[in-house]
Amino acid sequence: MKNKFRNGQIVEGVITGVQPYGAFVSLSEDVSGLIHISEISDDYVRDINYYVRQGEKIIVKIIDTSDGNQHLRLSLKALNYSSRKQRINEEYKRPLVPKSNLGFSTLEQVLPTWVKGRKDAMIKVDLSHALLEGNVLDYQEEVNRIHAMIHGKTGKGSDYLGWVDWAETFDKDEFNRIKASAKKIREQADVLLVCGIGGSYLGARAAIEMIQGTYYNDDLEVIYVGNTFSSTSIVRILDYIKDKDVACNVISKSGTTTETSLAFRLIRQFMEEKYGDQSVDRIYVTTDKETGLLKPFADKKGYETFVIPDDIGGRFSVITPVGLLPIAAAGIDIDEMMNGIKKATADFNNPNLEENPAYVYAVVRRMMEKQGKDVEMFVSYEPHLLFLAEWWKQLFGESEGKEEKGLLPASVNFSTDLHSMGQFVQDGKKILFETVVLVDEPMEDMNVPSDKDDLDELNYLEGKSLHWINEQAFKGTLEAHEVTGNVPNVLLHIPKADAYNFGYTVMFFFKALAMSVYMLDVNPFDQPGVEVYKKNMFRLLGKK
Ligand code: PA5
C-alpha cells in the first residue's frame, strides 16, 4: 500500500499506549507511529507521563516514514509546542495517569467511575478533556474533613447552612401558600413584576429561562425590575406596563436595598393609582421575618408576605420563597423542583469522591488553580442557560472572591460567542479553563430542509437535526480548545432543562461551592466586599 503520509506533515492522532521510552499514536485505522521520549520536548523528560496520556488526542509532526505505515517516527518537540510545556507544573508534578496502570489499561479503566457517570447520576462530570495534572482522589482526606464540617455546621459562616437540609425543613404550609398565590397571580395579571436584585432575583430568572426557554408563549409575562438604577430601563418598563394588568413580587431580605426599594416605590405608586385599595391584593412581599423595613411596611399595608429564612443567604435563596413564588407564578411545577432538590441533597450527602460528582467538580476547580488558572469560564450552547450562568457567577464570585483568593467566574454562550470571545479562549493568555454545561435533551428540534437550488450550499446538512449540528459545533470547539489551544475543559452533563433537573442542578452547585470555597479556607457565606460601593454611593446621594 502506498504511504499516504509524508515527512514534515502535521497530523492529529490518538495516544494508544504510553511506555517509559515513548508514546504510541494511532493516526488512522491502519497507520500508527511512535513519539520517542527524545522527541517529546527540548527539556529533559524525566517521566513521559507528565506530557502525554493514553486516550488523549494529540497533534504531532511526522519526522520519518521510511519504516512504513505502522512505524512512523513522530515528534512533539518539532512542533515547538510550547503550550504543552505549560502542562508541567513544578509544584504539583504528578503523572497524568497512575504509574501502576501504564500501558495496561485504557483511559476509561484508570479514571474513576464519575467520568462515565454513575448510572443513576443526574449530573455527570466528564474529566476526560480536563488536562488534569494530578489525581482527584488524592484530595479524599481533605474532602472528608470539609464534608464533616459542612454537615456538622462547624466551619466559617456555618449560620448560613440552612440550604443543606432545606429539602426536609422547608415550611410546608408556606409552600402551599406560595402555590395558592402563584395561581392567584396568574388569574389577576398579564405581567408579574419581580422586583429584586442579586440573590433576590437571579435564581428565579435562571430557573424560568432555563425551564421555559426563550420566546416561551405564556399568558403571564415576567418582567424583572429593581435590579438597576438605569433610568431608561425603569421608565421604559413603567411605560410598557401602563395598560396591562400587573402584580408585583418585591423580594429583599434586608428590605433596604436601594435599587429594589426605589423601583418598588415607583411601581407601588403606579399600582395604587391604577387599582386604588385593590392594589394590596396584587402585591406580594418576600423578606426577612422581622428585621429590615419591608416586613413592618408590608404588615402596615396588608400585603401577603413570605419569609426568607435567617440561615439561607441571598445567593442560595432560589430554593426558598425568593425563587419559588416567581417560578410557580410562571407556571412551573415547584413540587418537581423540590423533588430534584431532595434527590440532590441525598446524592451529595456523601464524601466519597468516586460517588459524588459535586465534590469532584469542587476539587477540580482547586486543581485548575494549582495548574495556573485564574478564570473559570462557564460555557453553554443554549441561550436559555444565559441566566443560569449569571446566577452561577454570583454564587461563585460572591462566595470565593475574598482575601485576594478565588477563581474569577466568567461566562460565554457558544456558538454565539465563538465569533467574539472564542479568539481569546483559543489563542489568548492561558489563564482560563472552561466548565461546559450541556443539556443532553433539547427542548425543541427540527431537521434542515432541502432546497432545490442550494444557492446557500447548505444541502449537505439536509435532513440533519439542528441539535445535532449544535452538538458537532460543541465537539469541534472542544477539540480546538483542548487539543490545539491546550485549554482544559470540564464537562457537566444535565439530562434535561426541566424543573426537577433545575432543582438538582442548583444543589449540585451549592454543594460544590461549599466544598470548593472551604478548600480555600475562606468563608463562603459572607460578602463584605459589596458594602464598599454602597458606602460611597450613599455619601454621594446624601443619605443620612
Ligand atoms: O447574595 C447576596 O446576599 C446579595 O446578592 C443579595 O441577594 C442582594 O444584594 C440583594 O439583597 P436583599 O435581598 O437584601 O435586597
Residues whose N, C-alpha, C, O or C-beta is under 5 A from the ligand:
A	BS01	PA5	I197 G198 G199 S200 I251 S252 K253 S254 G255 T257 G314 R315
